[in-house]
């Protein structure tokens, strides 16, 4: 018997799925046979999404907009099987001087939006015979100190905690899991680390010798969404290439 990820016939929503990590998730779910809907605030360039992927303009920080989005998906496709809370991010900032408005916006994008989407998706999935799967894209920043992006790290830590609570509350119909990604080579990766040389130097700190590609995160999401993971719920799948190299380890190695 051949084991493969097959999402044929399933309908998936990926928030922020038109670029970066979200684009990699969208592509993998589409390749696995799912009908994929992505949403965001900026319409992608023509040809920017694979095949018949549907884009809907939505601000996931607004609960009424999220409810309308999920209702539109169900009206068009009759179901919602997978919801991926990928929308997020944060510019670097000093925690001592971050404005209240800045912090509120980061929390709304990286945490509260996932609450809105999860609630709307769960309301549909609980009424489906086959239930559904919710996957939250977290970060290593939620598992260790996140200097320079402290509020973002706190939001991702909260998202991981939310995952475990919802997995317990919404079982057995709905599985809820998280993927905590390490560094990912998105469109902005080199700029964030000061150019190609800086990006290459950062990549050497990963035990597997490279940073993740968006498709690596997409593979993890596709597996969690599939029948291969039907007994996986409340889990946080860490996708980081072995972690971040520790200074004391380098010292031990000489």
C-alpha positions as CSV (number, residue, x, y, z in Angstrom):
1,X,0.0,0.0,0.0
2,X,1.3,3.4,-0.9
3,X,1.0,6.0,1.8
4,X,0.4,9.6,0.6
5,X,-1.3,12.8,1.6
6,X,-4.6,12.9,-0.3
7,X,-7.0,15.9,0.3
8,X,-9.1,15.3,-2.8
9,X,-12.6,16.7,-2.2
10,X,-11.7,18.7,0.8
11,X,-12.1,22.5,1.1
12,X,-9.4,24.5,2.8
13,X,-9.1,28.1,3.9
14,X,-5.6,29.6,4.4
15,X,-5.5,33.1,5.9
16,X,-2.7,35.2,4.4
17,X,-2.2,32.4,1.9
18,X,-1.1,34.4,-1.1
19,X,2.6,35.0,-0.2
20,X,5.4,33.9,2.1
21,X,4.8,30.9,4.3
22,X,1.1,31.1,3.4
23,X,1.9,30.7,-0.3
24,X,3.8,27.5,0.4
25,X,0.9,26.1,2.5
26,X,-1.6,27.0,-0.3
27,X,0.5,25.3,-2.9
28,X,0.9,22.1,-0.9
29,X,-2.8,21.8,-0.1
30,X,-3.7,22.4,-3.7
31,X,-1.2,19.8,-4.9
32,X,-2.7,17.3,-2.5
33,X,-6.1,17.8,-4.2
34,X,-7.8,20.3,-1.9
35,X,-10.0,23.1,-3.1
36,X,-8.2,26.1,-1.6
37,X,-9.5,29.5,-0.6
38,X,-7.1,32.1,0.5
39,X,-7.8,35.5,2.1
40,X,-5.9,38.7,2.8
41,X,-6.0,42.4,2.6
42,X,-4.0,42.7,-0.6
43,X,-5.1,41.1,-3.9
44,X,-2.3,39.0,-5.4
45,X,-0.9,39.7,-8.8
46,X,-2.5,37.9,-11.7
47,X,-1.0,34.4,-11.9
48,X,0.3,34.7,-8.3
49,X,-1.7,31.8,-7.0
50,X,-1.7,28.2,-8.3
51,X,-4.5,26.9,-10.6
52,X,-8.0,27.4,-9.4
53,X,-7.2,28.8,-6.0
54,X,-9.8,31.4,-4.9
55,X,-8.8,34.7,-3.3
56,X,-11.2,36.7,-1.2
57,X,-10.3,40.1,0.3
58,X,-10.8,40.0,4.0
59,X,-9.3,41.6,7.1
60,X,-9.2,38.6,9.6
61,X,-8.9,41.0,12.5
62,X,-12.6,41.9,12.0
63,X,-15.0,39.1,13.3
64,X,-17.9,40.2,11.1
65,X,-15.7,39.9,8.0
66,X,-14.5,36.5,9.1
67,X,-18.0,35.2,9.6
68,X,-19.0,36.5,6.2
69,X,-15.9,34.8,4.7
70,X,-16.7,31.4,6.1
71,X,-20.4,31.8,5.2
72,X,-19.3,32.6,1.6
73,X,-17.1,29.5,1.5
74,X,-19.8,27.2,2.7
75,X,-22.4,28.8,0.3
76,X,-20.0,28.3,-2.7
77,X,-18.5,24.9,-1.9
78,X,-21.0,23.4,0.7
79,X,-18.4,22.6,3.3
80,X,-15.2,23.7,5.1
81,X,-12.8,20.9,6.0
82,X,-9.5,22.6,6.9
83,X,-8.8,26.1,8.3
84,X,-5.2,27.3,8.5
85,X,-4.6,30.4,10.6
86,X,-1.4,31.6,8.9
87,X,-1.9,35.4,8.8
88,X,0.6,37.2,11.0
89,X,4.0,38.8,11.3
90,X,5.6,41.8,13.0
91,X,8.3,44.4,12.3
92,X,11.1,44.6,14.8
93,X,10.6,47.1,17.6
94,X,11.9,47.9,21.1
95,X,9.5,46.6,23.7
96,X,10.3,49.6,26.0
97,X,9.0,52.1,23.5
98,X,6.3,50.2,21.5
99,X,3.1,52.2,21.5
100,X,-0.1,50.7,22.9
101,X,-1.7,50.9,19.4
102,X,1.3,48.9,17.9
103,X,1.0,46.2,20.5
104,X,-2.8,45.9,20.0
105,X,-2.4,45.6,16.2
106,X,0.3,42.8,16.6
107,X,-1.9,40.9,19.0
108,X,-5.0,41.3,16.8
109,X,-3.2,40.0,13.7
110,X,-1.2,37.2,15.3
111,X,-3.6,35.9,18.0
112,X,-7.1,37.4,18.0
113,X,-7.6,36.8,14.3
114,X,-7.0,33.1,14.8
115,X,-9.7,33.1,17.5
116,X,-12.2,34.6,15.1
117,X,-11.4,32.2,12.3
118,X,-11.3,29.2,14.5
119,X,-14.7,30.0,16.0
120,X,-16.3,30.5,12.6
121,X,-14.7,27.4,11.2
122,X,-15.7,25.3,14.2
123,X,-19.3,26.4,14.0
124,X,-19.4,24.8,10.5
125,X,-17.2,21.8,11.2
126,X,-19.2,20.7,14.3
127,X,-22.2,20.3,12.0
128,X,-20.4,18.1,9.4
129,X,-20.4,14.4,9.8
130,X,-16.6,14.3,9.2
131,X,-15.8,17.3,11.4
132,X,-12.8,19.2,10.4
133,X,-9.2,20.3,11.1
134,X,-7.9,23.7,12.3
135,X,-4.1,24.3,12.0
136,X,-2.5,27.3,13.7
137,X,0.8,28.6,12.3
138,X,2.9,29.5,15.4
139,X,6.6,30.2,15.7
140,X,9.7,29.4,17.6
141,X,9.3,32.9,19.0
142,X,6.4,31.5,21.0
143,X,8.7,28.9,22.6
144,X,11.8,30.9,23.5
145,X,12.6,34.6,24.1
146,X,11.8,36.9,21.2
147,X,13.8,40.1,21.7
148,X,12.9,42.7,19.3
149,X,9.5,41.1,18.7
150,X,8.3,40.6,22.2
151,X,4.6,41.1,21.7
152,X,4.7,38.9,18.6
153,X,6.4,36.1,20.6
154,X,3.8,36.5,23.3
155,X,1.0,36.2,20.7
156,X,2.5,33.1,19.3
157,X,2.9,31.6,22.7
158,X,-0.8,32.3,23.3
159,X,-1.7,30.7,20.0
160,X,0.1,27.5,21.1
161,X,-1.8,27.5,24.3
162,X,-5.1,28.2,22.5
163,X,-4.4,25.2,20.3
164,X,-4.3,22.8,23.2
165,X,-7.4,24.3,24.8
166,X,-9.5,24.2,21.6
167,X,-8.4,20.7,20.8
168,X,-9.9,19.6,24.1
169,X,-13.0,21.7,23.9
170,X,-13.9,20.9,20.3
171,X,-13.1,17.2,20.2
172,X,-14.1,14.7,18.9
173,X,-15.4,16.5,15.7
174,X,-12.6,19.0,15.2
175,X,-8.9,18.4,15.5
176,X,-6.8,21.5,16.4
177,X,-3.0,21.5,16.0
178,X,-0.2,24.0,15.6
179,X,3.0,24.2,13.5
180,X,5.8,26.2,15.1
181,X,8.1,27.2,12.3
182,X,11.7,28.3,12.6
183,X,13.3,30.7,10.1
184,X,11.7,30.4,6.6
185,X,13.1,31.8,3.3
186,X,10.3,34.1,2.3
187,X,10.4,37.0,-0.1
188,X,11.7,39.3,2.7
189,X,14.2,36.9,4.3
190,X,17.4,38.3,2.9
191,X,16.3,41.9,3.6
192,X,15.5,41.0,7.2
193,X,19.0,39.7,7.8
194,X,20.9,42.5,6.0
195,X,21.3,40.9,2.5
196,X,22.5,37.6,1.0
197,X,25.6,37.4,3.2
198,X,23.7,37.9,6.4
199,X,21.0,35.4,5.3
200,X,23.7,32.8,4.5
201,X,25.4,33.3,7.9
202,X,22.0,32.8,9.7
203,X,21.4,29.6,7.7
204,X,24.6,28.1,9.0
205,X,23.2,28.2,12.5
206,X,20.5,25.7,11.7
207,X,21.7,22.1,12.3
208,X,20.3,20.9,9.0
209,X,22.4,23.6,7.3
210,X,19.6,25.6,5.7
211,X,16.5,27.5,6.7
212,X,13.1,26.2,5.8
213,X,11.4,26.8,2.5
214,X,7.6,27.7,2.6
215,X,7.0,24.3,1.1
216,X,8.5,22.7,4.2
217,X,5.8,24.3,6.4
218,X,3.2,23.4,3.7
219,X,4.2,19.8,4.0
220,X,3.6,19.8,7.7
221,X,0.3,21.4,7.3
222,X,-0.8,19.0,4.6
223,X,0.1,16.1,6.8
224,X,-1.8,17.4,9.8
225,X,-4.9,18.0,7.6
226,X,-4.8,14.5,6.1
227,X,-6.2,11.2,7.2
228,X,-2.6,10.2,8.2
229,X,-3.0,12.4,11.3
230,X,-6.5,11.5,12.4
231,X,-5.3,10.8,15.9
232,X,-3.2,13.9,16.2
233,X,-4.9,16.8,18.0
234,X,-3.6,19.4,20.5
235,X,-0.1,18.9,19.1
236,X,2.6,21.5,18.3
237,X,4.7,20.2,15.4
238,X,8.0,22.1,15.4
239,X,9.5,22.6,12.0
240,X,12.9,24.2,12.6
241,X,15.6,22.0,11.1
242,X,16.9,20.8,14.4
243,X,16.7,24.1,16.3
244,X,18.9,27.1,16.8
245,X,22.6,26.4,17.5
246,X,23.5,27.1,21.1
247,X,26.6,29.1,22.0
248,X,27.6,26.6,24.7
249,X,27.5,23.8,22.2
250,X,30.0,25.6,19.9
251,X,32.2,26.1,22.9
252,X,32.1,22.4,23.8
253,X,32.9,21.5,20.3
254,X,35.9,23.8,20.3
